[in-house]
């Protein structure tokens, strides 16, 4: 799979905050996976998916620099460090994806995607689920080691309706991620399980997978597992 388009782009106040790389595997209508990432790791994700014998897909990697700022759904106090900067600009970033990234991607491809899949890790996993309540764009969604502990997010899930139920939702977490003295981080396993149960009870085809390790272990492998399941 080759990179056919790669560009830096701007959002909101004019800062360059993300790059967009489009990988085309097949010149036909197949699923497009939109991956929000801290780094441009498209080649690694593709390699891991190939190892798992995933179904064929094209890939757009959205490399986001201001991670907490544009993935947090609303403002919050610092949770992990004084540099958290949870500014609550997820709606701005989602609007950018819907209006700019998707059109940029589809113009670069030979054929329009058969499916639109959104995948995120950590805060991007939180954002992926949040997006379901704001847009009908994504057919399948993955929150991989998602930061579902985010303040008031579980309440948001309970009080709001998904725009259109996706065909599939994938959730995962490391088995050591909630072993923390931080009052928010230590509830992540409980919250993730509760959200999974809620989605499953509503008739959505869901998978919840526990992986070995903490939040920073085997990131690409975990993402690849999510992609594989969503494309089955």
N, C-alpha and C positions, 0 to 999 in steps of 0.2 A: 504494500500500500504506500503510495507516494503523496507527499505534500503537494497540493496543486495551487493553493493560495495561502499566503502568510502575510499578516499585516498587523501593525500597531494601530490602535484606534483610541478615540477620546470619548469621554462621557461627562456629563454634568458641567463641572466648573472648568473644563478644558484641560485638566491634567491627563496625561497619558496613563491610564490605569490598567489597560489590559491588551493582550494580543489575541488574535484569532487565527488559528491554523486549521485548514480544511484538508483532510486526507480522503482521497477517493480510491476505493478498492475495486469496485466494479462500475462500469459505465452503463448501469441499468438501475431501475427503481428498486432499491433495497433500503433497510432502515438506516436512519441517520442518528448517531449517538452524539448528543451535545454534552461534553464533559467540562465542568467548571473546575479549574485546578490552580494551585499556587505556582506551578511551574509547567513549562511546555514538555509534557511527558507522553506525548502521543505515541512515539515509537515503542516505548516500554509497555504501554497499555495494549497496543496491538500485538506485541510479542506474547504477552501473558495470555491474551484472549486466544491467540493461535495455539498456545500450549494446551489450553483447556478445550480446544476444538469447538470454539464458539461458532455460531452461525455468522454468515458474512454480513458486514455492515460498513458504512462509511462513518467518518469521525470528524467532529469539529471540537477542537480544544480551545476553550476560552480561558486564557491565563489572566487571572485577576490579581492585581497587586494590593489594592486596598481591601483586604479580605474581610475583616470584621465590619468595616464601614458600609460596604455595599451588599453584604449578605445578611445582615441583621434586619429583621422585619420591623422593629421599632427600637427606639432608644432604650438603653439600659445602662445601669451603673457598671463599673469595671468588675469583672468576675474572677479573672485569672491573674491579671497584672495591671499595672497602671497604664499600660500602652494598649489596652483592649480596643478602645475607640468604637464601641457599639453605637453607631450613629443612626441606625434605622433607615437605611437608604435602599432596602431590598426592592421596593416598588420602582425606584428609579432604574436600578440595574435590570429588573425584569422587563421594563419598558424598552430599554436599550436592546436586550436580547430579541424581543419580539419584533421591534421595528428595524433594527440594523443587522444584528448577527444572523438571523434566519434568512433574511433577503440576501445578504452577502454570501452566505453558504450556498443557497439554492442557485444563485447566479453562477457560482463557481463549478457546480456539479453538472454532469452531462444530463442526468435525469432527476426529476423531483423525487424526494424520499418517499418510500412506502409507509414508513412509520417515523414518528418524531419521539425520541427517547432522551430524557434528561437525567443526568447522573451527577451526583455531587458527593464529596467526602468532607466530613467534619462540618464546618459552618455551611459549606455548599450543600451538604446533605439536608440540613435544616431548610435552606433556601429551596431545594427541590420540592420538598413537601409543601412548603408555604406557597409555592407557585401554583399548586393544584387548586388553591382557593381563590386564585386571581385570574387564571386563564384556562382555556380549553385546548391550548396548543399541543400539549405533550400527551402522547398515547400511553407511554409507560415511564415509570419514575423510579429512581433508586436513591435512597439515603444510606450511604455507606459510612459506618461509624459516625452517624449524624449527631450534631450538637443539639439533640432534642431536649436537653436540660435547659435550654434557653428560657429565661424568665417569662412566664405567662404563656409559653407556646402550647402547653398541654391544655390550658384553659381555652386558648384560641381554637384548637382542634375540636374541643367539645362543644363550643358555641357556634361554630361556623360550618357551612356546607361546602363541599368540593364542587367546583363549577360543573364538571362532568367527570364521572368516575373513570379513572384510567383503566386500561385493560389489565395492567399488572403493577404492583408496587413491591419493591425489594427493600428490605431493611436489614442491616447487620450491625454488629457491635463486637468489640474485643472483650474477652472474658475478664480482663483486668481493668477495663476502662472506668468502671464505677468504684474501684478500690481507691478512694480518694478521701481526704479530710475536708475537701471543699464541699460546702453544703449543696451547691448546684450540681457539680460533676458526679457526686456519689448517687444521685437519683436517676442518672441517665439510663441505666438498665431497666429500672422500674418503668420509667416514662416510655421508653422504646417498646417494651412489652405491651404496655397498655394501649399505645397507639396502634401497634400491630393488631391487637385483639379487636380494637374498635373498627379498623378498616376491614378485617376479615369478617366480622359480624355483619357488616353492611354489604357483603357479597362480592367484595373485590378480591381478585386472585392475588394473594400475598405470600411472601416468603420472609421469614425472619431467621437469620443465621448468626450463630455465635462463633466467632473466630478466636483462636488463641492469641493472647498478647494484649498489650496496651494500645493506646490510641495511635501510636506512631509506628507500629509493627506492620510490615508487609502491605503497605498502602496499595501498590499497584496490583498485587495479587487479589486483594479484597475487592478492588474496583472491577477487575476482570471477572471475578465470580458473579458479581452483580449483573454485569453486562451479559454474560453468558445466560444467566437464568431469565433475564428479561427478553432475550431474543429467541428463547426456545419455543 
